[in-house]
Amino acid sequence: MSTKGSNYGDIHRYEPARESTAAAVAIVLLTVIEVVFVGLFTYGLVAGWGLDAVGNMYLGTILAIIFVDLAFILLLYRKEFLPDVMIVKKRRRKWEDLYIREEDVDGTKSFDTENAVETLKRAVYPYYKR
């Protein structure tokens, strides 16, 4: 589904999510595995596995597995259950983020003897009233 509007905020492209049952079952299974590993990690912390080098390595590995499993859960959720929407945004010119005024695009003199006080005010407070 596409619209031809070019105003700011118009939806340019909208593709609904697939919402497959297989992805939902996979997310549930990955969540159960996540809970098991979080429980194992918590037990390891309470039991003091991190006090020796080998136990610390096991805790680090379990923590890595927890985050990789969480990444797969979020990946499946984003891919299967969120719609693909592209909206029209305002395009900014390159100089707007770098300079305050349009006439400063080419740069300014490093020191202007005629307007030294004004230059100092603009350097200290860039949004000085014009």
C-alpha positions as CSV (number, residue, x, y, z in Angstrom):
1,M,0.0,0.0,0.0
2,S,1.5,3.3,-1.1
3,T,0.4,6.9,-1.1
4,K,1.4,9.6,-3.4
5,G,1.5,12.3,-0.7
6,S,4.7,14.3,-0.3
7,N,3.9,16.3,2.7
8,Y,5.8,15.9,6.0
9,G,4.4,12.9,7.9
10,D,2.6,11.2,5.0
11,I,3.0,7.5,4.8
12,H,5.0,6.7,1.6
13,R,5.0,2.9,1.9
14,Y,3.1,0.5,4.3
15,E,3.6,-3.3,4.2
16,P,1.7,-5.2,7.0
17,A,3.5,-7.7,9.1
18,R,3.4,-11.4,8.3
19,E,2.5,-12.6,11.8
20,S,3.4,-16.2,11.2
21,T,2.6,-18.9,13.8
22,A,6.0,-20.5,13.4
23,A,7.7,-17.2,14.5
24,A,5.4,-17.0,17.5
25,V,6.2,-20.5,18.6
26,A,9.9,-19.8,18.1
27,I,9.7,-16.6,20.2
28,V,8.0,-18.5,23.0
29,L,10.6,-21.3,22.9
30,L,13.5,-18.8,22.9
31,T,11.9,-17.0,25.8
32,V,11.7,-20.2,27.8
33,I,15.4,-20.8,27.0
34,E,16.1,-17.2,28.0
35,V,14.4,-17.7,31.4
36,V,16.4,-20.9,32.0
37,F,19.7,-19.2,31.3
38,V,18.9,-16.2,33.4
39,G,18.0,-18.5,36.3
40,L,21.3,-20.4,35.8
41,F,23.2,-17.1,35.7
42,T,21.5,-15.9,38.9
43,Y,22.2,-19.2,40.6
44,G,25.9,-19.0,39.6
45,L,26.2,-15.5,41.0
46,V,24.6,-16.6,44.3
47,A,26.6,-19.8,44.5
48,G,29.9,-17.9,44.0
49,W,31.0,-19.4,40.7
50,G,32.6,-16.1,39.8
51,L,35.2,-16.4,42.6
52,D,37.5,-18.7,40.6
53,A,38.8,-18.3,37.0
54,V,36.9,-21.2,35.5
55,G,33.6,-20.3,37.1
56,N,34.0,-16.7,36.0
57,M,34.4,-17.9,32.4
58,Y,31.2,-20.0,32.7
59,L,29.3,-17.0,34.0
60,G,30.6,-14.9,31.1
61,T,29.6,-17.5,28.6
62,I,26.1,-17.8,30.1
63,L,25.8,-14.0,30.0
64,A,26.8,-14.0,26.3
65,I,24.3,-16.7,25.6
66,I,21.6,-14.7,27.3
67,F,22.2,-11.6,25.1
68,V,22.5,-13.6,21.9
69,D,19.2,-15.4,22.7
70,L,17.6,-12.0,23.4
71,A,18.9,-10.7,20.1
72,F,17.2,-13.5,18.3
73,I,14.0,-12.9,20.1
74,L,14.0,-9.2,19.1
75,L,15.1,-10.0,15.6
76,L,12.1,-12.4,15.1
77,Y,9.7,-10.0,16.7
78,R,10.8,-7.1,14.5
79,K,10.9,-9.2,11.3
80,E,7.5,-11.0,11.8
81,F,5.3,-8.7,13.9
82,L,6.1,-5.1,13.1
83,P,4.8,-3.5,9.9
84,D,7.3,-1.9,7.4
85,V,6.4,1.8,7.3
86,M,8.2,4.5,5.4
87,I,7.1,8.1,6.1
88,V,8.0,11.3,4.4
89,K,10.5,13.3,6.4
90,K,11.8,16.9,6.1
91,R,15.1,17.0,4.1
92,R,17.7,19.1,5.7
93,R,20.4,21.0,3.9
94,K,24.0,20.1,4.7
95,W,25.0,23.5,6.1
96,E,22.0,23.7,8.6
97,D,23.7,21.4,11.2
98,L,27.1,23.1,10.9
99,Y,26.4,26.8,10.7
100,I,24.0,29.2,12.4
101,R,23.5,31.6,9.5
102,E,23.2,30.8,5.8
103,E,25.8,33.5,5.0
104,D,28.3,31.7,7.1
105,V,28.4,28.7,4.8
106,D,31.7,29.8,3.2
107,G,33.2,30.5,6.6
108,T,34.2,33.7,8.4
109,K,37.4,35.7,9.0
110,S,39.4,34.5,11.9
111,F,39.6,38.0,13.4
112,D,37.7,41.0,12.3
113,T,39.2,44.2,13.8
114,E,36.0,46.3,13.0
115,N,33.6,44.0,14.8
116,A,35.8,42.3,17.4
117,V,33.3,42.6,20.2
118,E,30.4,41.3,18.1
119,T,32.6,38.4,17.0
120,L,33.5,37.6,20.6
121,K,29.8,37.7,21.6
122,R,28.9,35.3,18.8
123,A,31.8,32.9,19.7
124,V,30.8,32.8,23.4
125,Y,27.1,32.7,22.8
126,P,26.2,31.4,19.3
127,Y,22.5,32.2,19.5
128,Y,23.1,35.8,20.3
129,K,20.1,38.0,19.2
130,R,20.7,39.6,15.8
